[in-house]
Amino acid sequence: MSAVDFTRFVHDLASRSGEAILPFFRTAMLTHNKAGDGGFDPVTEGDRAAEMVMRRMIRETFPAHGIVGEEFGSESADAEFVWVLDPIDGTRAFVSGLPVWGTLIGLMRSGHPAFGLMHQPFTRERFWGDGQSARYLGPEGERALHTRACADLAAATVMTTSPNLFRPKDRKLYDRVEKQARLARYGCDCYAYCMLAAGHVDLVIEAGLQPYDIVALIPVIEGAGGVVTTWDGGPAAEGGRIIASGDRRIHEAALRLLGA
């Protein structure tokens, strides 16, 4: 399959999954709590319908590829090519009617993120990249994505989904960065990383991520000129404590505070 045909296939995955999800958005949909009595980790019928569609399309087109998805687990996860899927990243926003969720479609090759796309079907936006370049498509057309320069934390905008999601020790370390930043905003899940790739945000800092929360976003951010690592500077594809930055200079500055 050519690069053009591959990209067309991933966009088709996005379109078909979006068609499965949108009938459930801002409706009286059925929501389940995966966390049980110990917390709130919602999953909707939209999550399951979208992942089923994508899995079926991948199996039909690439039968030798593996798949790792949030809702239906792993199959052939040791294959050379493995798709990493999160049908609705930001389910809390989704069930609240807020359009800052997205479908994450990532492809790993030999254990490394090779391609990623985030689709927000309600706003009709797509962000995708291969680690070398990144693109945006929305109502106003298509363009290249580029992170912005930001040499000093005092000039930075930092985002996280919610400070309340950090464990106490991690919250203290995160607060060290936020206190030095110019502006902090919360609540955007995968959309925050895409705003970083688009040059509107400088840092995104989170913890407790799973691979399906971050794999698709790594090639987008890196393709736009940014950097994504764990808090100790390691590879980010396995999830955990993650920091993404538009400029390597503030990435290094934030790492020093997070590693304190």
DOFIRO-800664 format. One record per residue (C-alpha): residue number from 0; x, y, z. Coordinates in steps of 0.05 Angstrom, whole numbers, plus 32768, in hexadecimal, padded with zeros to 4 digits. Layout:
! residues N
vexba resi=NUM; east=X; north=Y; up=Z
...
//
This chain:
! residues 260
vexba resi=0; east=8000; north=8000; up=8000
vexba resi=1; east=801C; north=8044; up=7FEC
vexba resi=2; east=8023; north=807D; up=801E
vexba resi=3; east=7FE9; north=80A1; up=7FFE
vexba resi=4; east=7FBC; north=8064; up=8002
vexba resi=5; east=7FD1; north=8058; up=804A
vexba resi=6; east=7FC0; north=809F; up=805E
vexba resi=7; east=7F7D; north=8099; up=803A
vexba resi=8; east=7F6F; north=8059; up=8061
vexba resi=9; east=7F7D; north=807A; up=80A4
vexba resi=10; east=7F50; north=80B4; up=8092
vexba resi=11; east=7F1A; north=8082; up=807F
vexba resi=12; east=7F22; north=8062; up=80C4
vexba resi=13; east=7F17; north=80A7; up=80E1
vexba resi=14; east=7ED9; north=80B4; up=80B7
vexba resi=15; east=7EB9; north=8072; up=80C6
vexba resi=16; east=7EC7; north=8075; up=8110
vexba resi=17; east=7EAC; north=80BB; up=8112
vexba resi=18; east=7E6C; north=80A4; up=80F1
vexba resi=19; east=7E65; north=8070; up=8128
vexba resi=20; east=7E72; north=80A1; up=8160
vexba resi=21; east=7E4B; north=80E0; up=814F
vexba resi=22; east=7E04; north=80C2; up=8157
vexba resi=23; east=7E15; north=80BA; up=81A1
vexba resi=24; east=7E32; north=8100; up=81AD
vexba resi=25; east=7E05; north=8130; up=81D3
vexba resi=26; east=7DCF; north=80FC; up=81D9
vexba resi=27; east=7DB0; north=80D4; up=8212
vexba resi=28; east=7DE3; north=809C; up=8204
vexba resi=29; east=7DF3; north=8060; up=822E
vexba resi=30; east=7E33; north=8069; up=8258
vexba resi=31; east=7E57; north=8034; up=8281
vexba resi=32; east=7E88; north=8040; up=82B9
vexba resi=33; east=7EC5; north=8013; up=82B0
vexba resi=34; east=7EE2; north=8027; up=82F3
vexba resi=35; east=7EA7; north=800B; up=831B
vexba resi=36; east=7E9B; north=8027; up=8360
vexba resi=37; east=7EE3; north=803F; up=8368
vexba resi=38; east=7EE0; north=8079; up=8337
vexba resi=39; east=7EC6; north=8091; up=82F5
vexba resi=40; east=7EE2; north=8077; up=82B3
vexba resi=41; east=7EAA; north=807D; up=8280
vexba resi=42; east=7EA1; north=8056; up=8240
vexba resi=43; east=7E69; north=8062; up=820F
vexba resi=44; east=7E47; north=803A; up=81D8
vexba resi=45; east=7E6A; north=806A; up=81A9
vexba resi=46; east=7EAF; north=8052; up=81C1
vexba resi=47; east=7E9D; north=800A; up=81B3
vexba resi=48; east=7E7B; north=8015; up=8171
vexba resi=49; east=7EB6; north=803E; up=8156
vexba resi=50; east=7EEB; north=800D; up=816C
vexba resi=51; east=7EC5; north=7FD3; up=814E
vexba resi=52; east=7EC2; north=7FF7; up=810B
vexba resi=53; east=7F0C; north=8007; up=810B
vexba resi=54; east=7F20; north=7FC1; up=811F
vexba resi=55; east=7EF7; north=7FA3; up=80E8
vexba resi=56; east=7F15; north=7FD1; up=80B3
vexba resi=57; east=7F5C; north=7FC3; up=80CB
vexba resi=58; east=7F52; north=7F78; up=80CB
vexba resi=59; east=7F36; north=7F79; up=8085
vexba resi=60; east=7F6D; north=7FA6; up=8069
vexba resi=61; east=7FAA; north=7F91; up=8092
vexba resi=62; east=7F9D; north=7F4B; up=80AE
vexba resi=63; east=7FE5; north=7F43; up=80C6
vexba resi=64; east=7FE3; north=7F82; up=80F0
vexba resi=65; east=7FD8; north=7F83; up=813A
vexba resi=66; east=7FA5; north=7FAE; up=815E
vexba resi=67; east=7FA5; north=7FCD; up=81A4
vexba resi=68; east=7F64; north=7FF0; up=81B7
vexba resi=69; east=7F49; north=800F; up=81F6
vexba resi=70; east=7F06; north=7FEA; up=81F4
vexba resi=71; east=7F16; north=7FA5; up=81D8
vexba resi=72; east=7F5E; north=7F98; up=81EC
vexba resi=73; east=7F99; north=7F7D; up=81C4
vexba resi=74; east=7FA1; north=7F4C; up=818B
vexba resi=75; east=7FE4; north=7F3B; up=816A
vexba resi=76; east=8005; north=7F72; up=8193
vexba resi=77; east=804A; north=7F56; up=8181
vexba resi=78; east=8040; north=7F61; up=8136
vexba resi=79; east=806F; north=7F8F; up=8110
vexba resi=80; east=8035; north=7FBF; up=8104
vexba resi=81; east=8004; north=7FCC; up=813C
vexba resi=82; east=7FC9; north=7FFC; up=813B
vexba resi=83; east=7FBB; north=8020; up=817D
vexba resi=84; east=7F74; north=803A; up=8182
vexba resi=85; east=7F4D; north=8065; up=81B2
vexba resi=86; east=7F08; north=8071; up=8195
vexba resi=87; east=7EF6; north=80A9; up=81C4
vexba resi=88; east=7F30; north=80C9; up=81E9
vexba resi=89; east=7F10; north=80F9; up=821A
vexba resi=90; east=7ED1; north=80D2; up=822B
vexba resi=91; east=7EC2; north=8100; up=8266
vexba resi=92; east=7EBF; north=813B; up=8236
vexba resi=93; east=7E96; north=8111; up=8206
vexba resi=94; east=7E60; north=80FF; up=823A
vexba resi=95; east=7E60; north=8149; up=8250
vexba resi=96; east=7E51; north=8160; up=8209
vexba resi=97; east=7E94; north=8183; up=8200
vexba resi=98; east=7EB7; north=817D; up=81BC
vexba resi=99; east=7EFD; north=8174; up=81D6
vexba resi=100; east=7EFF; north=8128; up=81CF
vexba resi=101; east=7F1B; north=8104; up=8192
vexba resi=102; east=7F28; north=80C1; up=8171
vexba resi=103; east=7F71; north=80AB; up=8174
vexba resi=104; east=7F8C; north=807E; up=813E
vexba resi=105; east=7FD5; north=806B; up=8144
vexba resi=106; east=8003; north=803A; up=8120
vexba resi=107; east=8041; north=801C; up=8140
vexba resi=108; east=8078; north=7FFD; up=8116
vexba resi=109; east=80AA; north=7FD1; up=813B
vexba resi=110; east=8096; north=7FF1; up=817D
vexba resi=111; east=809B; north=8039; up=8167
vexba resi=112; east=8063; north=806A; up=8156
vexba resi=113; east=8063; north=8072; up=810A
vexba resi=114; east=8022; north=8096; up=80FA
vexba resi=115; east=7FEA; north=80B7; up=8121
vexba resi=116; east=7FA9; north=80DB; up=8116
vexba resi=117; east=7F78; north=80FE; up=8144
vexba resi=118; east=7F32; north=8108; up=8129
vexba resi=119; east=7EFE; north=8136; up=8148
vexba resi=120; east=7EC0; north=8125; up=811F
vexba resi=121; east=7E92; north=8159; up=813F
vexba resi=122; east=7EBF; north=8194; up=812E
vexba resi=123; east=7ED5; north=8171; up=80EE
vexba resi=124; east=7F1F; north=8176; up=80FF
vexba resi=125; east=7F58; north=8146; up=80F3
vexba resi=126; east=7FA1; north=8149; up=8109
vexba resi=127; east=7FD2; north=8116; up=80EF
vexba resi=128; east=801D; north=810A; up=80E8
vexba resi=129; east=8054; north=80D8; up=80DB
vexba resi=130; east=808A; north=80F5; up=8108
vexba resi=131; east=80AA; north=811B; up=80CF
vexba resi=132; east=8070; north=814A; up=80BE
vexba resi=133; east=8029; north=8157; up=80D7
vexba resi=134; east=7FE9; north=8171; up=80B7
vexba resi=135; east=7FA6; north=818E; up=80CC
vexba resi=136; east=7F64; north=818A; up=80A7
vexba resi=137; east=7F27; north=81B1; up=80BE
vexba resi=138; east=7EED; north=81DC; up=80A7
vexba resi=139; east=7F1D; north=8211; up=808E
vexba resi=140; east=7F48; north=81E2; up=8066
vexba resi=141; east=7F8A; north=81BC; up=806C
vexba resi=142; east=7FCD; north=81D5; up=8084
vexba resi=143; east=800F; north=81BF; up=80A2
vexba resi=144; east=8015; north=81BC; up=80EE
vexba resi=145; east=804F; north=81DD; up=8112
vexba resi=146; east=805C; north=81E6; up=815C
vexba resi=147; east=806F; north=822B; up=8174
vexba resi=148; east=80B1; north=8243; up=8193
vexba resi=149; east=80B0; north=824E; up=81DE
vexba resi=150; east=80F3; north=8252; up=8201
vexba resi=151; east=80DB; north=8264; up=8248
vexba resi=152; east=80A8; north=8243; up=8276
vexba resi=153; east=8092; north=8289; up=828B
vexba resi=154; east=8075; north=8292; up=8245
vexba resi=155; east=8057; north=824D; up=823F
vexba resi=156; east=800F; north=8234; up=823D
vexba resi=157; east=800A; north=81F1; up=8260
vexba resi=158; east=7FCF; north=81C0; up=825C
vexba resi=159; east=7FBA; north=8182; up=8281
vexba resi=160; east=7F78; north=815C; up=8281
vexba resi=161; east=7F6E; north=8169; up=82CC
vexba resi=162; east=7F9F; north=8174; up=8305
vexba resi=163; east=7F71; north=8148; up=832F
vexba resi=164; east=7F86; north=810B; up=8306
vexba resi=165; east=7FCE; north=810F; up=8320
vexba resi=166; east=7FE5; north=80E6; up=835B
vexba resi=167; east=7FFA; north=8114; up=8395
vexba resi=168; east=8045; north=8110; up=8386
vexba resi=169; east=803A; north=811B; up=833C
vexba resi=170; east=800B; north=8155; up=834A
vexba resi=171; east=8041; north=8179; up=8372
vexba resi=172; east=8072; north=8171; up=8338
vexba resi=173; east=803F; north=8188; up=8305
vexba resi=174; east=802F; north=81C5; up=8330
vexba resi=175; east=8078; north=81D9; up=832D
vexba resi=176; east=8072; north=81E0; up=82E1
vexba resi=177; east=802E; north=8201; up=82E2
vexba resi=178; east=8044; north=8236; up=8313
vexba resi=179; east=807B; north=824C; up=82E3
vexba resi=180; east=804E; north=824C; up=82A6
vexba resi=181; east=8029; north=8288; up=828B
vexba resi=182; east=7FE6; north=8264; up=8282
vexba resi=183; east=7FC9; north=8220; up=8295
vexba resi=184; east=7F8A; north=8201; up=8277
vexba resi=185; east=7F67; north=81C0; up=8287
vexba resi=186; east=7F38; north=818D; up=8269
vexba resi=187; east=7F49; north=8180; up=8221
vexba resi=188; east=7F67; north=8139; up=821F
vexba resi=189; east=7F82; north=8129; up=81DA
vexba resi=190; east=7F6C; north=816D; up=81BE
vexba resi=191; east=7FA1; north=818F; up=81EA
vexba resi=192; east=7FD9; north=8169; up=81C6
vexba resi=193; east=7FBD; north=817D; up=8183
vexba resi=194; east=7FBB; north=81C6; up=8198
vexba resi=195; east=8004; north=81BE; up=81AB
vexba resi=196; east=8013; north=81A3; up=8165
vexba resi=197; east=7FEC; north=81DD; up=8147
vexba resi=198; east=8016; north=8211; up=816D
vexba resi=199; east=7FE3; north=8228; up=81A0
vexba resi=200; east=7FFC; north=8204; up=81DE
vexba resi=201; east=8044; north=81FA; up=81F7
vexba resi=202; east=8040; north=81C0; up=8229
vexba resi=203; east=8011; north=8186; up=8238
vexba resi=204; east=8020; north=8160; up=8277
vexba resi=205; east=7FFA; north=8122; up=828E
vexba resi=206; east=8002; north=80E1; up=82B5
vexba resi=207; east=7FE2; north=809D; up=82B5
vexba resi=208; east=7FDB; north=8098; up=826A
vexba resi=209; east=7FD3; north=8057; up=8244
vexba resi=210; east=7FF5; north=804A; up=8200
vexba resi=211; east=7FB3; north=8056; up=81DC
vexba resi=212; east=7FB0; north=809B; up=81FC
vexba resi=213; east=7FF2; north=80B3; up=81DE
vexba resi=214; east=800C; north=8088; up=81A4
vexba resi=215; east=7FE3; north=80AA; up=816E
vexba resi=216; east=7FF7; north=80EF; up=8187
vexba resi=217; east=8043; north=80E4; up=8187
vexba resi=218; east=804D; north=80E6; up=813B
vexba resi=219; east=8020; north=8123; up=8136
vexba resi=220; east=8046; north=814B; up=816B
vexba resi=221; east=808B; north=8135; up=8152
vexba resi=222; east=8077; north=8142; up=810A
vexba resi=223; east=8063; north=8188; up=811D
vexba resi=224; east=80A7; north=8195; up=813E
vexba resi=225; east=8097; north=8183; up=8186
vexba resi=226; east=80B1; north=8150; up=81B7
vexba resi=227; east=808D; north=811B; up=81E2
vexba resi=228; east=80AE; north=80F3; up=821A
vexba resi=229; east=80A0; north=80D7; up=825E
vexba resi=230; east=80AF; north=8102; up=829A
vexba resi=231; east=80F4; north=80E3; up=829E
vexba resi=232; east=8103; north=80F0; up=8255
vexba resi=233; east=80F5; north=80AA; up=823B
vexba resi=234; east=80CA; north=8092; up=8201
vexba resi=235; east=8080; north=80A2; up=8208
vexba resi=236; east=805E; north=806B; up=81E1
vexba resi=237; east=8051; north=803F; up=821E
vexba resi=238; east=802B; north=8078; up=8240
vexba resi=239; east=8033; north=8089; up=828A
vexba resi=240; east=8049; north=80CF; up=829E
vexba resi=241; east=804D; north=80F6; up=825D
vexba resi=242; east=8065; north=813C; up=824A
vexba resi=243; east=805E; north=815A; up=8204
vexba resi=244; east=807F; north=819C; up=81F1
vexba resi=245; east=807F; north=81C8; up=81B4
vexba resi=246; east=80C6; north=81E0; up=81C1
vexba resi=247; east=80FF; north=81B4; up=81DA
vexba resi=248; east=8119; north=81EC; up=8207
vexba resi=249; east=80DC; north=81EE; up=8234
vexba resi=250; east=80D7; north=81A3; up=8230
vexba resi=251; east=811B; north=819E; up=8251
vexba resi=252; east=8109; north=81D4; up=8284
vexba resi=253; east=80C8; north=81B0; up=8296
vexba resi=254; east=80EB; north=816D; up=829C
vexba resi=255; east=811A; north=818A; up=82D0
vexba resi=256; east=80DE; north=819F; up=82FA
vexba resi=257; east=80B8; north=815E; up=82F0
vexba resi=258; east=80F5; north=8134; up=8302
vexba resi=259; east=8103; north=815A; up=8342
//
